[in-house]
Amino acid sequence: MGKKVKKQRPVNLDLLTIRFPITAISSILFRVSGVIVFMALGILLWLLDLSLSSPEGFKRAVVIMDCFFVKCILWGIMTILAFHTIGGIRHMLMDFGYLDKTLAVGRQSTWIIFGITFVFSIFFGVLVW
């Protein structure tokens, strides 16, 4: 029987010291935002159902929406939805060949996504408050 060879490889488990490229950050955020949008859909549908159930239900929905914490959650959901939608459009443009699949285009389009999302986030903040 052969000997087992121990491989001496460096192990870095401190994720805060790893520097991810902007495209990796965007990719991770795109996946996380998809999960959050899916989960937030239940909250939004519940609120819609409550507001359409009756005049009293609508009044309860208005009272719920007047809470600062709920406004923050709604603003966050809308911002995440904007990021996910814009990121999805970027992916479709790449899939259909309208954007090159190069690192330079990936970096540039990622910064554009973040910029557009920032503008939408400000707009949604004004809209909610």
CNS distance restraints for C-alpha pairs under 8 A (distance, minus, plus):
assign (resid  14 and name CA) (resid  18 and name CA) 7.31 0.50 0.50
assign (resid  20 and name CA) (resid  24 and name CA) 6.06 0.50 0.50
assign (resid  20 and name CA) (resid  25 and name CA) 6.46 0.50 0.50
assign (resid  21 and name CA) (resid  25 and name CA) 6.51 0.50 0.50
assign (resid  22 and name CA) (resid  26 and name CA) 6.16 0.50 0.50
assign (resid  22 and name CA) (resid 107 and name CA) 6.63 0.50 0.50
assign (resid  22 and name CA) (resid 110 and name CA) 7.15 0.50 0.50
assign (resid  23 and name CA) (resid  27 and name CA) 6.11 0.50 0.50
assign (resid  23 and name CA) (resid 106 and name CA) 6.51 0.50 0.50
assign (resid  23 and name CA) (resid 107 and name CA) 5.91 0.50 0.50
assign (resid  23 and name CA) (resid 110 and name CA) 6.33 0.50 0.50
assign (resid  24 and name CA) (resid  28 and name CA) 6.17 0.50 0.50
assign (resid  25 and name CA) (resid  29 and name CA) 6.07 0.50 0.50
assign (resid  26 and name CA) (resid  30 and name CA) 5.95 0.50 0.50
assign (resid  26 and name CA) (resid 110 and name CA) 6.59 0.50 0.50
assign (resid  27 and name CA) (resid  31 and name CA) 6.47 0.50 0.50
assign (resid  28 and name CA) (resid  32 and name CA) 6.25 0.50 0.50
assign (resid  29 and name CA) (resid  33 and name CA) 5.81 0.50 0.50
assign (resid  30 and name CA) (resid  34 and name CA) 6.27 0.50 0.50
assign (resid  30 and name CA) (resid  83 and name CA) 7.50 0.50 0.50
assign (resid  30 and name CA) (resid  84 and name CA) 5.83 0.50 0.50
assign (resid  30 and name CA) (resid  87 and name CA) 6.73 0.50 0.50
assign (resid  31 and name CA) (resid  35 and name CA) 6.63 0.50 0.50
assign (resid  32 and name CA) (resid  36 and name CA) 6.30 0.50 0.50
assign (resid  33 and name CA) (resid  37 and name CA) 5.96 0.50 0.50
assign (resid  33 and name CA) (resid  80 and name CA) 5.83 0.50 0.50
assign (resid  33 and name CA) (resid  81 and name CA) 7.22 0.50 0.50
assign (resid  33 and name CA) (resid  83 and name CA) 7.57 0.50 0.50
assign (resid  33 and name CA) (resid  84 and name CA) 5.97 0.50 0.50
assign (resid  34 and name CA) (resid  38 and name CA) 6.19 0.50 0.50
assign (resid  34 and name CA) (resid  84 and name CA) 6.45 0.50 0.50
assign (resid  35 and name CA) (resid  39 and name CA) 6.28 0.50 0.50
assign (resid  36 and name CA) (resid  40 and name CA) 5.91 0.50 0.50
assign (resid  36 and name CA) (resid  77 and name CA) 7.83 0.50 0.50
assign (resid  36 and name CA) (resid  80 and name CA) 7.70 0.50 0.50
assign (resid  37 and name CA) (resid  41 and name CA) 6.08 0.50 0.50
assign (resid  37 and name CA) (resid  77 and name CA) 6.98 0.50 0.50
assign (resid  37 and name CA) (resid  80 and name CA) 7.07 0.50 0.50
assign (resid  37 and name CA) (resid  81 and name CA) 6.16 0.50 0.50
assign (resid  38 and name CA) (resid  42 and name CA) 7.53 0.50 0.50
assign (resid  39 and name CA) (resid  43 and name CA) 7.45 0.50 0.50
assign (resid  40 and name CA) (resid  44 and name CA) 6.26 0.50 0.50
assign (resid  40 and name CA) (resid  77 and name CA) 6.81 0.50 0.50
assign (resid  41 and name CA) (resid  45 and name CA) 6.00 0.50 0.50
assign (resid  42 and name CA) (resid  46 and name CA) 6.07 0.50 0.50
assign (resid  43 and name CA) (resid  47 and name CA) 6.24 0.50 0.50
assign (resid  44 and name CA) (resid  48 and name CA) 6.12 0.50 0.50
assign (resid  45 and name CA) (resid  49 and name CA) 6.00 0.50 0.50
assign (resid  46 and name CA) (resid  50 and name CA) 6.11 0.50 0.50
assign (resid  47 and name CA) (resid  51 and name CA) 6.17 0.50 0.50
assign (resid  47 and name CA) (resid  61 and name CA) 6.49 0.50 0.50
assign (resid  48 and name CA) (resid  52 and name CA) 6.20 0.50 0.50
assign (resid  49 and name CA) (resid  53 and name CA) 5.92 0.50 0.50
assign (resid  50 and name CA) (resid  54 and name CA) 7.65 0.50 0.50
assign (resid  50 and name CA) (resid  57 and name CA) 5.16 0.50 0.50
assign (resid  50 and name CA) (resid  58 and name CA) 6.42 0.50 0.50
assign (resid  50 and name CA) (resid  60 and name CA) 7.69 0.50 0.50
assign (resid  50 and name CA) (resid  61 and name CA) 6.35 0.50 0.50
assign (resid  51 and name CA) (resid  55 and name CA) 7.64 0.50 0.50
assign (resid  51 and name CA) (resid  57 and name CA) 5.12 0.50 0.50
assign (resid  51 and name CA) (resid  58 and name CA) 3.86 0.50 0.50
assign (resid  51 and name CA) (resid  59 and name CA) 7.39 0.50 0.50
assign (resid  51 and name CA) (resid  60 and name CA) 7.46 0.50 0.50
assign (resid  51 and name CA) (resid  61 and name CA) 5.46 0.50 0.50
assign (resid  51 and name CA) (resid  62 and name CA) 7.95 0.50 0.50
assign (resid  52 and name CA) (resid  57 and name CA) 6.87 0.50 0.50
assign (resid  52 and name CA) (resid  58 and name CA) 6.33 0.50 0.50
assign (resid  53 and name CA) (resid  57 and name CA) 5.68 0.50 0.50
assign (resid  53 and name CA) (resid  58 and name CA) 7.24 0.50 0.50
assign (resid  54 and name CA) (resid  58 and name CA) 6.22 0.50 0.50
assign (resid  55 and name CA) (resid  59 and name CA) 6.34 0.50 0.50
assign (resid  56 and name CA) (resid  60 and name CA) 6.25 0.50 0.50
assign (resid  57 and name CA) (resid  61 and name CA) 6.16 0.50 0.50
assign (resid  58 and name CA) (resid  62 and name CA) 6.23 0.50 0.50
assign (resid  59 and name CA) (resid  63 and name CA) 6.27 0.50 0.50
assign (resid  60 and name CA) (resid  64 and name CA) 6.16 0.50 0.50
assign (resid  61 and name CA) (resid  65 and name CA) 6.10 0.50 0.50
assign (resid  62 and name CA) (resid  66 and name CA) 6.25 0.50 0.50
assign (resid  63 and name CA) (resid  67 and name CA) 7.10 0.50 0.50
assign (resid  64 and name CA) (resid  70 and name CA) 7.04 0.50 0.50
assign (resid  65 and name CA) (resid  70 and name CA) 6.01 0.50 0.50
assign (resid  65 and name CA) (resid  71 and name CA) 6.31 0.50 0.50
assign (resid  66 and name CA) (resid  70 and name CA) 7.44 0.50 0.50
assign (resid  66 and name CA) (resid  71 and name CA) 7.14 0.50 0.50
assign (resid  67 and name CA) (resid  71 and name CA) 6.31 0.50 0.50
assign (resid  68 and name CA) (resid  72 and name CA) 6.27 0.50 0.50
assign (resid  69 and name CA) (resid  73 and name CA) 6.34 0.50 0.50
assign (resid  70 and name CA) (resid  74 and name CA) 6.10 0.50 0.50
assign (resid  71 and name CA) (resid  75 and name CA) 6.02 0.50 0.50
assign (resid  71 and name CA) (resid 128 and name CA) 6.41 0.50 0.50
assign (resid  71 and name CA) (resid 129 and name CA) 7.47 0.50 0.50
assign (resid  72 and name CA) (resid  76 and name CA) 6.13 0.50 0.50
assign (resid  73 and name CA) (resid  77 and name CA) 6.13 0.50 0.50
assign (resid  74 and name CA) (resid  78 and name CA) 6.13 0.50 0.50
assign (resid  74 and name CA) (resid 128 and name CA) 7.71 0.50 0.50
assign (resid  75 and name CA) (resid  79 and name CA) 6.14 0.50 0.50
assign (resid  75 and name CA) (resid 121 and name CA) 7.55 0.50 0.50
assign (resid  75 and name CA) (resid 124 and name CA) 6.19 0.50 0.50
assign (resid  75 and name CA) (resid 125 and name CA) 6.07 0.50 0.50
assign (resid  75 and name CA) (resid 128 and name CA) 6.63 0.50 0.50
assign (resid  76 and name CA) (resid  80 and name CA) 6.08 0.50 0.50
assign (resid  77 and name CA) (resid  81 and name CA) 6.00 0.50 0.50
assign (resid  78 and name CA) (resid  82 and name CA) 6.14 0.50 0.50
assign (resid  78 and name CA) (resid 121 and name CA) 7.62 0.50 0.50
assign (resid  78 and name CA) (resid 124 and name CA) 6.88 0.50 0.50
assign (resid  79 and name CA) (resid  83 and name CA) 6.27 0.50 0.50
assign (resid  79 and name CA) (resid 117 and name CA) 6.86 0.50 0.50
assign (resid  79 and name CA) (resid 120 and name CA) 6.82 0.50 0.50
assign (resid  79 and name CA) (resid 121 and name CA) 5.15 0.50 0.50
assign (resid  79 and name CA) (resid 124 and name CA) 7.17 0.50 0.50
assign (resid  80 and name CA) (resid  84 and name CA) 6.11 0.50 0.50
assign (resid  81 and name CA) (resid  85 and name CA) 6.00 0.50 0.50
assign (resid  82 and name CA) (resid  86 and name CA) 6.07 0.50 0.50
assign (resid  82 and name CA) (resid 117 and name CA) 6.18 0.50 0.50
assign (resid  82 and name CA) (resid 120 and name CA) 6.97 0.50 0.50
assign (resid  82 and name CA) (resid 121 and name CA) 8.00 0.50 0.50
assign (resid  83 and name CA) (resid  87 and name CA) 5.96 0.50 0.50
assign (resid  83 and name CA) (resid 113 and name CA) 7.09 0.50 0.50
assign (resid  83 and name CA) (resid 114 and name CA) 7.53 0.50 0.50
assign (resid  83 and name CA) (resid 117 and name CA) 5.42 0.50 0.50
assign (resid  84 and name CA) (resid  88 and name CA) 5.97 0.50 0.50
assign (resid  85 and name CA) (resid  89 and name CA) 6.25 0.50 0.50
assign (resid  86 and name CA) (resid  90 and name CA) 6.28 0.50 0.50
assign (resid  86 and name CA) (resid 113 and name CA) 6.37 0.50 0.50
assign (resid  86 and name CA) (resid 117 and name CA) 7.67 0.50 0.50
assign (resid  87 and name CA) (resid  91 and name CA) 6.28 0.50 0.50
assign (resid  87 and name CA) (resid 113 and name CA) 6.55 0.50 0.50
assign (resid  88 and name CA) (resid  92 and name CA) 6.21 0.50 0.50
assign (resid  89 and name CA) (resid  93 and name CA) 6.15 0.50 0.50
assign (resid  90 and name CA) (resid  94 and name CA) 6.29 0.50 0.50
assign (resid  90 and name CA) (resid 109 and name CA) 7.48 0.50 0.50
assign (resid  91 and name CA) (resid  95 and name CA) 6.10 0.50 0.50
assign (resid  92 and name CA) (resid  96 and name CA) 6.05 0.50 0.50
assign (resid  93 and name CA) (resid  97 and name CA) 6.21 0.50 0.50
assign (resid  93 and name CA) (resid  98 and name CA) 5.10 0.50 0.50
assign (resid  93 and name CA) (resid  99 and name CA) 5.74 0.50 0.50
assign (resid  94 and name CA) (resid  98 and name CA) 5.79 0.50 0.50
assign (resid  94 and name CA) (resid  99 and name CA) 4.69 0.50 0.50
assign (resid  94 and name CA) (resid 100 and name CA) 6.33 0.50 0.50
assign (resid  94 and name CA) (resid 101 and name CA) 6.49 0.50 0.50
assign (resid  99 and name CA) (resid 105 and name CA) 7.29 0.50 0.50
assign (resid 100 and name CA) (resid 105 and name CA) 6.34 0.50 0.50
assign (resid 101 and name CA) (resid 105 and name CA) 6.74 0.50 0.50
assign (resid 101 and name CA) (resid 106 and name CA) 6.78 0.50 0.50
assign (resid 102 and name CA) (resid 106 and name CA) 6.05 0.50 0.50
assign (resid 103 and name CA) (resid 107 and name CA) 6.12 0.50 0.50
assign (resid 104 and name CA) (resid 108 and name CA) 6.17 0.50 0.50
assign (resid 105 and name CA) (resid 109 and name CA) 5.88 0.50 0.50
assign (resid 106 and name CA) (resid 110 and name CA) 6.02 0.50 0.50
assign (resid 107 and name CA) (resid 111 and name CA) 6.39 0.50 0.50
assign (resid 108 and name CA) (resid 112 and name CA) 6.30 0.50 0.50
assign (resid 109 and name CA) (resid 113 and name CA) 6.12 0.50 0.50
assign (resid 110 and name CA) (resid 114 and name CA) 6.33 0.50 0.50
assign (resid 111 and name CA) (resid 115 and name CA) 6.15 0.50 0.50
assign (resid 112 and name CA) (resid 116 and name CA) 6.11 0.50 0.50
assign (resid 113 and name CA) (resid 117 and name CA) 6.01 0.50 0.50
assign (resid 114 and name CA) (resid 118 and name CA) 6.10 0.50 0.50
assign (resid 115 and name CA) (resid 119 and name CA) 6.41 0.50 0.50
assign (resid 116 and name CA) (resid 120 and name CA) 6.24 0.50 0.50
assign (resid 117 and name CA) (resid 121 and name CA) 5.94 0.50 0.50
assign (resid 118 and name CA) (resid 122 and name CA) 6.36 0.50 0.50
assign (resid 119 and name CA) (resid 123 and name CA) 6.30 0.50 0.50
assign (resid 120 and name CA) (resid 124 and name CA) 6.02 0.50 0.50
assign (resid 121 and name CA) (resid 125 and name CA) 6.10 0.50 0.50
assign (resid 122 and name CA) (resid 126 and name CA) 6.33 0.50 0.50
assign (resid 123 and name CA) (resid 127 and name CA) 6.15 0.50 0.50
assign (resid 124 and name CA) (resid 128 and name CA) 5.98 0.50 0.50
assign (resid 125 and name CA) (resid 129 and name CA) 6.07 0.50 0.50
